[in-house]
Amino acid sequence: MPPTLDLVPNLLAQKFDEGFDANVRSKFFRGLDFAGPEGDPGWFGPDSAVWYVHSHFPTIMLGLLAASYIEGLDPSISWMGYDHSRLAERGEDGIPTGSIDPAGAQVRLGHSLSFFIGTAYGSTQTAEKLARTVRAMHHTIKGVRPDGVRYDADDPEWLRWNYATVVWGLATAHERYHRKPLRDIDRYYGEFVRVGEALGGTDLPTTKAEVAECLKSYLPRLAVTPIKAFSTGPNLRDSKLKPWEPGSPFFDWAARDLLPDWAQKLALYDPPNPIALHARRASLWLTLNTLHETVGPLREFREAQARVANGTTAPVASTAPTEPDPTLTREEVEAMA
């Protein structure tokens, strides 16, 4: 084989890392430590299901997008995003237009990636810092929906729903699109509960079956708000976003295709015929795994592996908050992030 062909994967990996550094790492990974201290296992450790699942970056990104989709079927969460998030596009008057702001979607995805990568295999101090920041942000998200219903991001019911959507999205994307998915996916569900507890969640589901039951139990309170309807399905037909960008028609399809049957009906998902569906899924499977195998794990994962190469200390016994968080403004919380 000509030596120039041997360089292609390395050049692609270098280009990907440079792009990730410019668009994500330099903006959303500041102050996060993956290389030290030596022997620190973080919240999970190198033999955990969480390290294995979260080391496959493409399926993690897809899982988070799917989680965000199903999460927004809760009207309160739709209005939380509408009132408080950069995700909502806003006009010159500051009022949301009902569409997704692509730049805001990139910011949300960047923060999500730093959190779910940092808590997975960052140092213990890094994971705790991220959890404190997210809890502090949740404390600032309170308001009233247009129909008069109050919302509060610290509500235990909301925290349970939010946790279940995230662990479902990450695990489901892993099972469908990872080249070698875990045989015992309940290991992942059982371990990942530490993340939910760190955010203040209680009475959280710990198995695939429990998470599925938890999600379905919320069905009577779910709905497709105008916010959700305007930014999904046929309403994205004229989107100018590229297929691999968050909010694009293709990623919208991929997220809805992962949904449970009852959620697909709620979202009016109309799957293509079986042959086209199989072709789409096979194409996405090949793309995600080719990307992962070409560029390899993120630099942060390799640093974490080196951190524990000579053995590990015992992980913390519990990730649940042990004392009340300080009261901060949104501006103060954003300065922490």
LUMRO-726447 format. One record per residue (C-alpha): x negated, y negated, z; residue number from 1; residue in one letter. Coordinates in Angstrom, 1 decimal. Each point is the difference from the previous one (the first is absolute). Example, Ala and Ser with C-alpha at 12.3 -4.5 7.8 and 13.67 -1.06 7.14 Angstrom:
+--------+--------+--------+-----+----+
:      x :      y :      z :   i : aa :
+--------+--------+--------+-----+----+
:  -12.3 :    4.5 :    7.8 :   1 :  A :
:   -1.4 :   -3.4 :   -0.7 :   2 :  S :
+--------+--------+--------+-----+----+
END
This chain:
+--------+--------+--------+-----+----+
:      x :      y :      z :   i : aa :
+--------+--------+--------+-----+----+
:    0.0 :    0.0 :    0.0 :   1 :  M :
:   -1.4 :   -3.4 :   -0.9 :   2 :  P :
:   -1.2 :   -1.9 :    3.1 :   3 :  P :
:    2.3 :   -2.9 :   -0.8 :   4 :  T :
:    3.1 :    2.2 :    0.5 :   5 :  L :
:   -1.3 :    1.0 :    3.5 :   6 :  D :
:    0.1 :   -3.7 :    0.9 :   7 :  L :
:    3.7 :   -0.5 :   -0.9 :   8 :  V :
:    1.5 :    1.2 :    3.3 :   9 :  P :
:   -2.6 :   -2.0 :    2.0 :  10 :  N :
:    0.8 :   -3.1 :   -2.0 :  11 :  L :
:    3.7 :    0.5 :    0.5 :  12 :  L :
:   -0.5 :    0.5 :    3.7 :  13 :  A :
:   -2.2 :   -3.1 :    0.2 :  14 :  Q :
:    2.6 :   -2.1 :   -1.9 :  15 :  K :
:    2.8 :    1.3 :    2.2 :  16 :  F :
:   -1.9 :   -0.8 :    3.2 :  17 :  D :
:   -0.9 :   -3.5 :   -1.3 :  18 :  E :
:    3.7 :   -0.6 :   -0.8 :  19 :  G :
:    1.1 :    1.4 :    3.4 :  20 :  F :
:   -2.6 :   -2.2 :    1.7 :  21 :  D :
:    1.2 :   -3.1 :   -1.8 :  22 :  A :
:    3.7 :    0.5 :    0.3 :  23 :  N :
:    0.5 :    1.9 :    3.2 :  24 :  V :
:   -3.1 :    0.7 :    2.2 :  25 :  R :
:   -1.2 :   -3.6 :    0.1 :  26 :  S :
:    3.4 :   -1.3 :    0.8 :  27 :  K :
:    1.6 :    2.6 :    2.3 :  28 :  F :
:   -2.8 :    2.1 :    1.5 :  29 :  F :
:   -1.8 :   -2.8 :    1.7 :  30 :  R :
:   -1.2 :    0.9 :    3.5 :  31 :  G :
:    0.9 :    3.7 :   -0.4 :  32 :  L :
:   -2.8 :    2.5 :    0.9 :  33 :  D :
:   -0.3 :    3.4 :   -1.6 :  34 :  F :
:   -3.7 :    0.6 :    0.4 :  35 :  A :
:   -0.3 :   -0.1 :    3.8 :  36 :  G :
:   -0.3 :    0.7 :    2.8 :  37 :  P :
:   -1.7 :    3.3 :   -0.6 :  38 :  E :
:    2.1 :    3.0 :    1.1 :  39 :  G :
:    3.2 :   -2.0 :    0.4 :  40 :  D :
:    2.8 :    2.1 :   -1.5 :  41 :  P :
:    2.5 :   -2.8 :   -0.2 :  42 :  G :
:    3.6 :    1.0 :    0.8 :  43 :  W :
:   -0.2 :    3.3 :   -1.9 :  44 :  F :
:   -3.4 :    1.4 :   -0.9 :  45 :  G :
:   -1.6 :    1.6 :   -3.1 :  46 :  P :
:    1.8 :    3.4 :    0.3 :  47 :  D :
:    3.4 :   -1.6 :    0.1 :  48 :  S :
:    2.8 :    0.2 :   -2.5 :  49 :  A :
:    0.2 :   -3.8 :    0.0 :  50 :  V :
:   -3.6 :   -0.4 :   -1.2 :  51 :  W :
:    0.7 :    2.5 :   -2.8 :  52 :  Y :
:    3.2 :   -1.6 :   -1.1 :  53 :  V :
:   -1.2 :   -3.6 :    0.2 :  54 :  H :
:   -3.3 :    0.7 :   -1.8 :  55 :  S :
:    1.9 :    0.3 :   -3.3 :  56 :  H :
:    0.5 :   -3.7 :   -0.7 :  57 :  F :
:    2.3 :    0.3 :   -3.1 :  58 :  P :
:    2.7 :    2.0 :    1.8 :  59 :  T :
:   -0.2 :   -2.2 :    3.1 :  60 :  I :
:    0.7 :   -3.0 :   -2.2 :  61 :  M :
:    3.0 :    1.7 :   -1.6 :  62 :  L :
:    1.2 :    1.3 :    3.3 :  63 :  G :
:    0.0 :   -3.5 :    1.5 :  64 :  L :
:    2.0 :   -1.4 :   -3.0 :  65 :  L :
:    2.5 :    2.8 :    0.4 :  66 :  A :
:    0.3 :   -0.7 :    3.7 :  67 :  A :
:    0.5 :   -3.7 :   -0.6 :  68 :  S :
:    2.8 :    0.9 :   -2.4 :  69 :  Y :
:    2.0 :    2.2 :    2.3 :  70 :  I :
:   -0.7 :   -2.3 :    3.0 :  71 :  E :
:    1.7 :   -2.9 :   -1.8 :  72 :  G :
:    3.3 :    2.0 :   -0.2 :  73 :  L :
:    0.6 :   -1.2 :    3.5 :  74 :  D :
:    1.7 :   -3.4 :   -0.5 :  75 :  P :
:   -1.7 :   -1.5 :    3.0 :  76 :  S :
:   -3.4 :    0.8 :   -1.4 :  77 :  I :
:    1.0 :   -1.5 :   -3.4 :  78 :  S :
:    0.9 :   -3.2 :    1.8 :  79 :  W :
:   -3.1 :    0.1 :    2.2 :  80 :  M :
:   -2.1 :    0.0 :   -3.2 :  81 :  G :
:    2.2 :   -2.6 :   -1.6 :  82 :  Y :
:   -0.4 :   -2.3 :    3.0 :  83 :  D :
:   -3.5 :    0.7 :    1.2 :  84 :  H :
:   -2.1 :    1.8 :   -2.7 :  85 :  S :
:   -2.1 :   -1.3 :   -2.9 :  86 :  R :
:    1.5 :    2.9 :   -1.9 :  87 :  L :
:    3.0 :   -2.2 :   -1.0 :  88 :  A :
:   -0.5 :   -2.4 :   -2.8 :  89 :  E :
:    0.9 :   -3.6 :    1.0 :  90 :  R :
:    0.9 :   -3.0 :   -2.1 :  91 :  G :
:   -1.4 :   -3.5 :    0.3 :  92 :  E :
:    2.6 :   -0.6 :    2.8 :  93 :  D :
:   -1.4 :    2.9 :    2.0 :  94 :  G :
:    3.2 :    2.1 :   -0.4 :  95 :  I :
:   -0.5 :    3.6 :   -1.2 :  96 :  P :
:    1.1 :    0.6 :   -3.6 :  97 :  T :
:    1.0 :    3.6 :    0.5 :  98 :  G :
:   -3.0 :    1.3 :   -1.9 :  99 :  S :
:   -3.3 :    1.5 :    1.2 : 100 :  I :
:   -3.1 :   -2.3 :    0.0 : 101 :  D :
:   -2.8 :    2.1 :   -1.6 : 102 :  P :
:   -2.6 :   -1.9 :    2.0 : 103 :  A :
:    1.9 :    0.6 :    3.2 : 104 :  G :
:    0.4 :    3.7 :   -0.9 : 105 :  A :
:   -3.8 :    0.2 :   -0.4 : 106 :  Q :
:   -0.5 :   -1.6 :    3.5 : 107 :  V :
:    2.5 :    2.4 :    1.6 : 108 :  R :
:   -1.6 :    3.0 :   -1.7 : 109 :  L :
:   -3.5 :   -1.2 :    1.1 : 110 :  G :
:    1.0 :   -0.3 :    3.6 : 111 :  H :
:    1.7 :    3.4 :   -0.1 : 112 :  S :
:   -3.0 :    1.6 :   -1.5 : 113 :  L :
:   -2.4 :   -1.5 :    2.7 : 114 :  S :
:    2.4 :    1.1 :    2.7 : 115 :  F :
:    0.6 :    3.6 :   -1.1 : 116 :  F :
:   -3.7 :    0.6 :   -1.0 : 117 :  I :
:   -1.4 :   -1.8 :    3.1 : 118 :  G :
:    2.2 :    1.9 :    2.4 : 119 :  T :
:   -0.6 :    3.3 :   -1.7 : 120 :  A :
:   -3.8 :    0.1 :    0.0 : 121 :  Y :
:   -1.3 :   -3.3 :    1.3 : 122 :  G :
:   -1.7 :   -0.2 :    3.4 : 123 :  S :
:    2.2 :    0.1 :    3.1 : 124 :  T :
:   -0.5 :   -3.8 :    0.5 : 125 :  Q :
:    1.0 :   -0.7 :   -3.6 : 126 :  T :
:    3.2 :    2.1 :    0.2 : 127 :  A :
:    0.9 :   -1.7 :    3.3 : 128 :  E :
:   -0.6 :   -3.5 :   -1.5 : 129 :  K :
:    2.2 :    0.8 :   -3.0 : 130 :  L :
:    2.8 :    1.3 :    2.2 : 131 :  A :
:   -0.1 :   -3.1 :    2.2 : 132 :  R :
:    0.2 :   -2.3 :   -3.0 : 133 :  T :
:    3.0 :    1.8 :   -1.5 : 134 :  V :
:    1.8 :    0.1 :    3.4 : 135 :  R :
:   -0.7 :   -3.8 :    0.4 : 136 :  A :
:    1.5 :   -0.6 :   -3.5 : 137 :  M :
:    3.1 :    2.1 :    0.9 : 138 :  H :
:    0.6 :   -2.1 :    3.1 : 139 :  H :
:    0.4 :   -3.1 :   -2.3 : 140 :  T :
:    2.6 :    1.6 :   -2.3 : 141 :  I :
:    3.4 :   -0.7 :    1.4 : 142 :  K :
:    3.1 :   -1.6 :   -1.6 : 143 :  G :
:    3.5 :    0.3 :   -1.2 : 144 :  V :
:    1.3 :    1.5 :   -3.2 : 145 :  R :
:    2.5 :   -2.0 :   -2.2 : 146 :  P :
:    2.8 :    2.4 :    1.3 : 147 :  D :
:   -0.8 :   -1.1 :    3.6 : 148 :  G :
:   -1.9 :    3.2 :    1.1 : 149 :  V :
:   -3.1 :   -0.7 :    2.0 : 150 :  R :
:   -3.3 :    1.7 :   -0.9 : 151 :  Y :
:   -3.1 :    0.5 :    2.1 : 152 :  D :
:   -3.1 :    1.8 :   -1.2 : 153 :  A :
:   -0.6 :    1.2 :    3.6 : 154 :  D :
:    3.3 :    1.9 :    0.1 : 155 :  D :
:   -0.7 :    3.7 :    0.9 : 156 :  P :
:    2.5 :    1.1 :   -2.6 : 157 :  E :
:   -1.8 :   -2.1 :   -2.7 : 158 :  W :
:   -3.4 :    1.3 :    1.1 : 159 :  L :
:    1.2 :    3.6 :   -0.3 : 160 :  R :
:    1.4 :   -0.6 :   -3.5 : 161 :  W :
:   -3.1 :   -1.9 :   -1.1 : 162 :  N :
:   -2.3 :    2.8 :    1.3 : 163 :  Y :
:    2.1 :    2.8 :   -1.6 : 164 :  A :
:   -0.1 :   -1.7 :   -3.4 : 165 :  T :
:   -3.8 :   -0.5 :    0.1 : 166 :  V :
:   -0.9 :    3.5 :    1.1 : 167 :  V :
:    2.5 :    1.4 :   -2.5 : 168 :  W :
:   -1.4 :   -2.0 :   -2.9 : 169 :  G :
:   -3.6 :    0.9 :    0.7 : 170 :  L :
:    0.7 :    3.7 :    0.5 : 171 :  A :
:    2.3 :    0.3 :   -2.9 : 172 :  T :
:   -2.3 :   -1.6 :   -2.5 : 173 :  A :
:   -2.8 :    2.2 :    1.4 : 174 :  H :
:    2.1 :    3.2 :   -0.5 : 175 :  E :
:    1.1 :   -0.8 :   -3.5 : 176 :  R :
:   -3.2 :   -1.6 :   -1.5 : 177 :  Y :
:   -3.1 :    1.1 :    1.9 : 178 :  H :
:   -2.0 :    2.6 :   -1.9 : 179 :  R :
:   -0.3 :    2.1 :    3.2 : 180 :  K :
:    2.8 :   -1.0 :    2.4 : 181 :  P :
:   -0.1 :    1.2 :    3.5 : 182 :  L :
:    1.7 :    3.4 :    0.5 : 183 :  R :
:    1.2 :   -1.0 :    3.4 : 184 :  D :
:    1.4 :   -3.5 :   -0.5 : 185 :  I :
:    1.4 :    0.0 :    3.6 : 186 :  D :
:   -3.6 :   -0.4 :    1.2 : 187 :  R :
:    0.0 :   -3.4 :   -1.7 : 188 :  Y :
:    3.4 :   -1.0 :    1.4 : 189 :  Y :
:   -1.0 :    1.1 :    3.5 : 190 :  G :
:   -3.3 :   -2.0 :   -0.1 : 191 :  E :
:    1.3 :   -3.1 :   -1.6 : 192 :  F :
:    2.5 :   -0.7 :    2.8 : 193 :  V :
:   -2.9 :   -1.7 :    1.8 : 194 :  R :
:    0.2 :   -2.9 :   -2.4 : 195 :  V :
:    3.7 :   -0.5 :    0.7 : 196 :  G :
:   -0.6 :    0.2 :    3.7 : 197 :  E :
:   -2.7 :   -2.7 :   -0.3 : 198 :  A :
:    2.5 :   -2.3 :   -1.5 : 199 :  L :
:    2.4 :    0.5 :    2.9 : 200 :  G :
:    2.1 :    2.7 :   -1.5 : 201 :  G :
:    1.7 :    2.6 :    2.4 : 202 :  T :
:    1.9 :    3.2 :   -0.6 : 203 :  D :
:   -1.6 :    0.4 :   -3.4 : 204 :  L :
:    0.5 :    3.1 :   -2.3 : 205 :  P :
:   -3.1 :    2.2 :   -0.2 : 206 :  T :
:    0.8 :    2.5 :   -2.7 : 207 :  T :
:    1.0 :   -0.1 :   -3.7 : 208 :  K :
:    3.5 :    1.3 :    0.9 : 209 :  A :
:    0.4 :   -2.5 :    2.9 : 210 :  E :
:   -1.0 :   -2.9 :   -2.2 : 211 :  V :
:    2.4 :    1.1 :   -2.8 : 212 :  A :
:    2.8 :    0.2 :    2.6 : 213 :  E :
:   -0.9 :   -3.3 :    1.5 : 214 :  C :
:    0.1 :   -1.8 :   -3.3 : 215 :  L :
:    3.3 :    1.5 :   -1.0 : 216 :  K :
:    1.5 :   -0.9 :    3.4 : 217 :  S :
:   -0.4 :   -3.7 :   -1.0 : 218 :  Y :
:    2.1 :    0.4 :   -3.1 : 219 :  L :
:    3.2 :   -1.6 :    1.4 : 220 :  P :
:   -1.8 :   -3.3 :    0.7 : 221 :  R :
:   -1.9 :   -0.2 :   -3.3 : 222 :  L :
:    0.9 :   -1.9 :   -3.1 : 223 :  A :
:   -1.4 :   -1.5 :   -3.2 : 224 :  V :
:   -0.2 :   -3.7 :    0.6 : 225 :  T :
:   -0.2 :   -2.5 :   -2.9 : 226 :  P :
:   -3.7 :   -0.3 :    0.9 : 227 :  I :
:   -0.5 :    3.7 :   -0.6 : 228 :  K :
:    2.3 :    0.1 :   -3.1 : 229 :  A :
:   -1.7 :   -2.9 :   -1.7 : 230 :  F :
:   -3.5 :    1.6 :    0.3 : 231 :  S :
:    0.6 :    3.6 :   -1.1 : 232 :  T :
:    1.1 :    2.2 :   -2.9 : 233 :  G :
:    1.4 :   -1.7 :   -3.1 : 234 :  P :
:   -0.5 :   -3.4 :    1.5 : 235 :  N :
:   -3.8 :    0.5 :   -0.5 : 236 :  L :
:    0.3 :    0.8 :   -3.7 : 237 :  R :
:   -1.5 :   -3.3 :   -1.1 : 238 :  D :
:   -2.7 :   -0.1 :    2.6 : 239 :  S :
:   -3.3 :   -1.2 :   -1.2 : 240 :  K :
:   -1.9 :    2.0 :    2.6 : 241 :  L :
:   -2.4 :    2.7 :   -1.2 : 242 :  K :
:    1.0 :    3.6 :    0.8 : 243 :  P :
:   -2.6 :    0.4 :    2.8 : 244 :  W :
:    1.0 :   -3.2 :    1.8 : 245 :  E :
:    2.3 :    0.0 :    3.1 : 246 :  P :
:    3.5 :   -1.0 :   -1.1 : 247 :  G :
:   -0.4 :    1.3 :   -3.5 : 248 :  S :
:    2.8 :    2.1 :   -1.6 : 249 :  P :
:   -2.2 :    3.1 :    0.0 : 250 :  F :
:   -0.9 :   -0.2 :    3.7 : 251 :  F :
:    3.7 :   -0.8 :    0.7 : 252 :  D :
:    0.9 :    3.2 :   -1.8 : 253 :  W :
:   -2.7 :    2.0 :    1.8 : 254 :  A :
:    1.2 :   -1.2 :    3.4 : 255 :  A :
:    3.7 :    0.7 :   -0.7 : 256 :  R :
:   -1.0 :    3.4 :   -1.4 : 257 :  D :
:   -1.5 :    1.0 :    3.3 : 258 :  L :
:    3.1 :   -1.0 :    2.0 : 259 :  L :
:    2.2 :    2.7 :    1.7 : 260 :  P :
:    3.2 :    0.8 :   -2.0 : 261 :  D :
:    2.3 :   -2.1 :    2.2 : 262 :  W :
:   -2.3 :   -3.0 :   -0.4 : 263 :  A :
:   -0.3 :    0.4 :   -3.7 : 264 :  Q :
:    3.8 :   -0.1 :   -0.2 : 265 :  K :
:    0.1 :   -3.1 :    2.1 : 266 :  L :
:   -2.6 :   -1.7 :   -2.2 : 267 :  A :
:    1.9 :    1.1 :   -3.2 : 268 :  L :
:   -3.0 :    2.0 :   -1.2 : 269 :  Y :
:    0.6 :    1.5 :   -3.4 : 270 :  D :
:   -2.7 :    2.5 :   -0.6 : 271 :  P :
:   -1.1 :    0.8 :   -3.6 : 272 :  P :
:    0.8 :    3.4 :   -1.5 : 273 :  N :
:   -2.0 :    2.9 :    1.6 : 274 :  P :
:   -2.6 :    0.2 :   -2.8 : 275 :  I :
:   -0.7 :   -3.8 :    0.2 : 276 :  A :
:    0.0 :    0.1 :    3.8 : 277 :  L :
:   -2.5 :    2.9 :    0.0 : 278 :  H :
:   -2.2 :   -1.9 :   -2.5 : 279 :  A :
:    0.1 :   -3.2 :    2.0 : 280 :  R :
:   -0.9 :    1.7 :    3.3 : 281 :  R :
:   -2.8 :    2.1 :   -1.7 : 282 :  A :
:   -1.4 :   -3.2 :   -1.6 : 283 :  S :
:    0.0 :   -1.8 :    3.4 : 284 :  L :
:   -1.5 :    3.0 :    1.8 : 285 :  W :
:   -2.8 :    0.1 :   -2.6 : 286 :  L :
:   -0.6 :   -3.7 :    0.2 : 287 :  T :
:   -0.1 :   -0.2 :    3.8 : 288 :  L :
:   -2.4 :    3.0 :    0.3 : 289 :  N :
:   -2.2 :   -1.0 :   -2.8 : 290 :  T :
:   -0.4 :   -3.4 :    1.5 : 291 :  L :
:   -0.8 :    1.5 :    3.4 : 292 :  H :
:   -2.5 :    2.5 :   -1.4 : 293 :  E :
:   -1.7 :   -2.6 :   -2.2 : 294 :  T :
:   -0.5 :   -2.8 :    2.6 : 295 :  V :
:   -0.1 :    2.2 :    3.1 : 296 :  G :
:    1.2 :   -1.0 :    3.5 : 297 :  P :
:   -0.2 :   -3.6 :    1.1 : 298 :  L :
:   -3.3 :   -1.3 :    1.3 : 299 :  R :
:    1.7 :   -0.3 :    3.4 : 300 :  E :
:    0.7 :    3.7 :    0.1 : 301 :  F :
:   -3.6 :    0.9 :   -0.8 : 302 :  R :
:   -1.2 :   -2.4 :    2.8 : 303 :  E :
:    2.4 :    1.8 :    2.4 : 304 :  A :
:   -1.4 :    3.4 :   -1.0 : 305 :  Q :
:   -3.5 :   -1.2 :    0.7 : 306 :  A :
:    1.1 :   -1.4 :    3.3 : 307 :  R :
:    1.0 :    3.4 :    1.3 : 308 :  V :
:   -2.5 :    2.1 :   -1.9 : 309 :  A :
:   -1.8 :    0.9 :    3.2 : 310 :  N :
:    3.1 :    0.8 :    2.0 : 311 :  G :
:    2.7 :   -1.9 :    1.7 : 312 :  T :
:    1.0 :   -1.2 :    3.5 : 313 :  T :
:    3.6 :    0.7 :    1.2 : 314 :  A :
:    2.7 :   -2.2 :   -1.5 : 315 :  P :
:    2.1 :   -2.3 :    2.2 : 316 :  V :
:    2.7 :    1.9 :    1.9 : 317 :  A :
:    2.8 :   -2.3 :   -1.1 : 318 :  S :
:    0.5 :   -2.8 :   -2.6 : 319 :  T :
:    3.2 :   -1.4 :    1.6 : 320 :  A :
:   -0.3 :   -3.7 :    1.3 : 321 :  P :
:   -0.9 :   -0.1 :    3.7 : 322 :  T :
:    0.8 :   -3.6 :    0.7 : 323 :  E :
:    2.2 :   -2.8 :   -1.6 : 324 :  P :
:   -1.4 :   -1.8 :   -3.0 : 325 :  D :
:   -0.6 :   -3.8 :    0.3 : 326 :  P :
:    2.6 :   -2.3 :   -1.7 : 327 :  T :
:   -1.4 :   -1.4 :   -3.2 : 328 :  L :
:    1.3 :   -2.2 :   -2.8 : 329 :  T :
:    0.0 :    1.4 :   -3.5 : 330 :  R :
:   -2.8 :   -2.3 :   -1.0 : 331 :  E :
:   -2.1 :    1.4 :    2.9 : 332 :  E :
:    0.8 :    3.6 :   -1.0 : 333 :  V :
:   -1.0 :   -0.7 :   -3.6 : 334 :  E :
:   -3.3 :   -1.4 :    1.2 : 335 :  A :
:   -0.6 :    3.3 :    1.7 : 336 :  M :
:    0.6 :    2.1 :   -3.1 : 337 :  A :
+--------+--------+--------+-----+----+
END
